[in-house]
Amino acid sequence: MGLTSLRELGELKVIRILERSLGTSPLAVVGFGDDISAVKLPNGKVAVLKTDMLVGSTDVPPGMTMRQTARKAVVANVSDLAAKGVRPLAGMVALGLPANLREQDIHGIAGGLRGAAKEYGFPMVGGDTNESKDLTISIALFAIAGRGQLILRSGARIGDIVAVTGEFGSASAGLKALLEKKVRPKRLARPLSQAVYNPRAELDLGLRLAASGALTASIDSSDGLAWSLHELSRASAIGIRIDRVPVSKAAREFAARYRCKANDLALYGGEEYHLIVTVKPDKFSLARRAARGRLRPIGVVTPRSSGVCLRQARGDAKIAMKGWEHFRR
C-alpha cells in the first residue's frame, strides 16, 4: 500500500485516487469520469470546463512540426466538447518550454494555437509559460450550456444503437509505419500521414447530433475504439455487442501488406477523434440526417452481463479493454 508504481497502477487508478481525495462539489453537475466537467450557474445553465495536456515525449510522433503539435493539443480538447455537444467559447494555454527550443519553434507553436482556435471558432485569451525539461502544452476550454443539453457517457440504455462517425485504424497504422520505418506505397502515404499529423475534431457534427435529440450517450474515441466502448459500458452500466469493426480502407491495405490484424489496428489504436454514440432506435434515421450521412451503426447496447464483445459466426468474442493508458507500457 503506497509503494505501488504508476506503471502498475495505470492512469485510471491514479484518477480514482485523486477523485476520492478531492471529493465531489455540490456545484458539480459533471465531475470525474466523463470527457468534461461542469458546474452549476444561475438560470439553469452550467459552466463546461475542459483541460487536456500534450507532452512531447508521449504525445508527439516523429516528424510532427511544432505547428502541428500545438494544433493537436487544441484538437484533443475540442473533440471532448464535441462529444458532449457543446461549442467552446474561449481557451487558455499553459506552456512548458525546454530552454533549447528556438524562436522559430515558438512561432510554430503560436501559429498552431492560433490556427486551431480559428478553425473551431473561439479565441485563445491568455495562459502561462514556464521552463520544463519536456515540451508541455496544456489547453483549457470554457463553454456554457443548458443543464439538460450535455450528452454524457452515462445515458446508454439496452436496445440503443451503437454508432460511430468514422472508420478506425489509419492513425494506428500510420504511427506503426513511422515507428517501425515501414515503407508505405504512395496510395497509403497521404491518408496515413493525415491521420497522424492532422487529426480533426468533429465539432460541428457533434453539435448537430446533440441537437437532434436522438443520442443517449457519447464519447470521444481518442483513447481507442475498444477502450472507449468499455468506458461507455462502465459509465452506463450496460454491455455492448459490436456486429462489425469499422476499419478504414487504408488500415486494411496496411494490415494486408504488413501481415498485421486490421481489427487490432482499429480497436486498439488511438488518436482518432471520431465520436462513438448510442442512439434511440426509433430516432436513428433522425440522427443520421443530422450527421448528413456520417453516422455508421456498428452494434447494439446489451445487458451489462454480456460485457463488450464482437459478434462472430462461432460465437461472441470478448473485446479486451486495451488502448492508450498513461503510465502503462
N, C-alpha and C positions, 0 to 999 in steps of 0.2 A: 504494500500500500504506500503510494507516494514515490516509489522508486522506479515505476514503470516508465520506459522511454516513450517518446512521442511516436516513434516508429511502431511500437506495439499498440499504443492507444489508437492512432489514426485520428483524422480530423473530426469525425462525428463525436467521438468520446470527449475530445477537447471541448467541443461546443457544448456538450451536455454538462461538463464541469462548470464552464462559465455561466451557463443558463441557471444552474442550481445556485451558484454563488450570487449572481446578480438579481435573481428573483424576477417577478412579473409586476409591472406597474399597473395600477388601476386605470391609468390613462391609455394603456396599450390595447389596441384593437387587434393588431397582429404583432407578435413578438418573434422569439427564436423559432426556427423550424420552417420558415417559408422563404420565398425569394426576396421579400422586402419586410420592413417593419412599418407600423402605422400607429399613430396616437390620435386621441380624440381632439377635435377642435369644436368651437361653438357651431350651432346651426346645422347639426347633422353631418358635418364634414370631418375628414381625417387628414392629417399631415402624413404623407407617404415618404419614407426615408429609405435610401439605399446606399450602401457603400460596398465597394469591391476593390481589392488590391491586386495589382500586377507586379510580380517580382522577376527581375531579369533572368536569374539562373533557373527558375522553374517554369516560367510562362512565355519566354521569348524563344522561338525556334531559330535555328541557324539561318542567316541570310535576311532576317527581318530588319527593315530600316527603323530608325528612331521614329519617323513619322507614322509608319505602320504600327509600331509598338504602342505609341500613345493613342492612336485611333482604336486599337484593340482594347485598351483599358476602358475607353468610353463605351464601346460596343457591349462589353461584358455587363456593364451596369444597365445600359438601356434595355438590353434583352430581358433582364429580370422585371423591369417595369412593363415591358411589352406583354410578358406572361400574365401580369395582373390586370392588363387593360387600362394602363394609366400613362399619360404623357408627361415627361419631365418638364418642370418649369424653370429650373436653374440647377447649376452644378458647381462644385468646388473641386480643387485638385491639391493633393499634398504630394510633393516630390522628394524622394530620397535620391540624391545625385552623387555618384562617385566623383572624386576630385579629378580623375584623369579624363573625364569627358571633355570634349572640345566645344567651342562656341557653336559650330555648325550642328552638333548634336542637340543643343538646346533649341536652336531654330527648328530642327526637325520635330522635336517633342512639341514645341509650341504650335507648329503647323498642323500636326496630327490632332492635337486637342481642339484647335480652332475649327479645323475641317469637320471633325466628327460632331462637334456641338452644332455647327451649321446644318450638317446633314440631318440631324434629328430634331432640330428646331428649338434649341434652348441656349441661353447664354452661360458661359463659364464666368462666375462673378468673383472669384478670389481663391485663396488657398494658402499654402505654406511650402517652404523649401528647407531642406536640411541636407547635410552631408551624410552619406552612407556608403558602406562597402559594396552594396549591390544596388543596381537601379531599382527603384520602387516608385510606382505611380498608383496612388490611391485616389479613386474618384468617389465623390459623394453626390448623390442626386436628391432633389426635393420635388415633390408634387403634392397636389391637393385633389382629393376625390370624395365622392359621397360614400357614406359608411357601407352602403349595400352594393357599391359599384365593383369592389375588388373581387377578382376571380382567384380564390385561394387554392392550395393543394388539397384541401380537406373536404371538398364538396362532392366527390365522385360517389355514385350510387350504383348498385347492382343493376345490370342491364344497359348502362350507358355505353355509348360507342367510344372507343379509344381511337384518336386520330392524331395525325402529325401534319405539319405544314411544309415538310420537305423530305428529301431522302438523305440517308446517312452513309458515312464511310469515307467520303472524299478527304476530309481533314485528317482522319486517321491514316489513310493510305498515303497522303501527301507527306505527313510527318515521318512515316516509316521510310518513304523514299529518301527524304533528306538525311535522316539519322543513319540509315544503312547504305547510303550512297548508291541507291539503285537507279539504274538508267531507265528513264521513262520515255516511251515513244511520244512523238510530238503531239499526237491526238489526246494524250493524257496530261501533258505538261501544264496546259492552261487551267483546266478545272481543278487539278490537284493543288497547283500553286495558289490559285484564287482562294480555295478553301482554307489554306494555311495562312496566307498573308493578308487577305482582305475579307474577313468574315463580315456578315451583315446581321444586324439586329432587326427582327421583323416587327417593328413598332407599329406601323400603320395597319398591318394585318392583325396584330394583337388587339388594337383598338377596335377594329371592325368586328372581330369575333366577340369581344366582350360586349359590345353594344347590341349584338344580335339577340342576347338573352338566351342563347342556346347552350352555353357552356355551364358545366357544373364544377370543373376543376381545371387547373392549368399549371404548367411548369416549364421553365426554360431548360433546354437539353444540353447545356454547355458541359456538364459533368459526364455526359454519355447517355445514350438511349436506355440501356439496361439500368444504370444507376438511377436515372430519373423516373423510370417506371416503378422501381422499388420505393422511391421517395413518395410518389403518388399513392402507392399501396399502403405505405406506413401511415401517411398523414390522413388518408380517408378510411383506413381500416377495412380495405377491400382487397380482392385478388384481381389479377389482370391476365387474360389469355390473349396472346397475340396469334393471329392467323397467318401473318407473313411479316418478315423483317423488311422494312423499306430501304433497300440497298441502292445506292446511286449507280448509274451506269459506269462511271469512272472507277468506282471501287470494285465493281465486278470484273472489269477488264484488268485492273491492277492485280486482284486476287488470282485470276486465271494465269496471268503472266508469271507471277512470283510464287505460285502454289501456296497461298495462304487462304484462310477461310473468309469469304466475303461477309458472311453473317457476323463473324467476330469483329471485323473492321467496323461494321455498322453499329453493333450492340455495345462494344466495349471501348470505343474510342472516346471522343470528346471534342470540345472546341467547335461544335457545330450548333449555331444559335437558332435552331428551329424551336417551335413550340409543340409541346405534347399536351393534348387537351382531352377531356372527357365531355361528351355531348349527349344531351337528352335525345333519345331515339326518335321521338316524334318531331324533333326540330333539327335533324341533321341536314336536311335539304336547305333550311334557312341558314345554317352555319356555313354550308358550302357556298351558297350565294354570297354571303358576307365576305368569304375568303376569296371570292372570284375564281373558284376552281382550284385553289391551292390548299386543299384540305383532303387528306387521304385517310380513309378508315383502315386501321390495321388490326383491330381486335375489339374486345368487349370487357366490361367490368364484371367480375365474378365474385362469389363469396370469398371472404378472407382466407378461409381454409385451403383454397386451391393455390394460393401463392401467385407468383409471377411466372408464367410459363408460355411456351411456344407450342402451338398445335402441330403435330406431325402425324403421318399416316400410321405409325406404330404406337402412337400414344403421346400425350403431352410431355414435353421435356422442360424441366425447370430452367429458368434463365437466372444465371448467377448474378449476385449483386456486386458486379465489378465495374470499374470506371475510374475516373480520376478522383483520388482522395489524397489530400496533402499529408505528408509525413510517411506514408506507406510507399515502398518501392519494390 
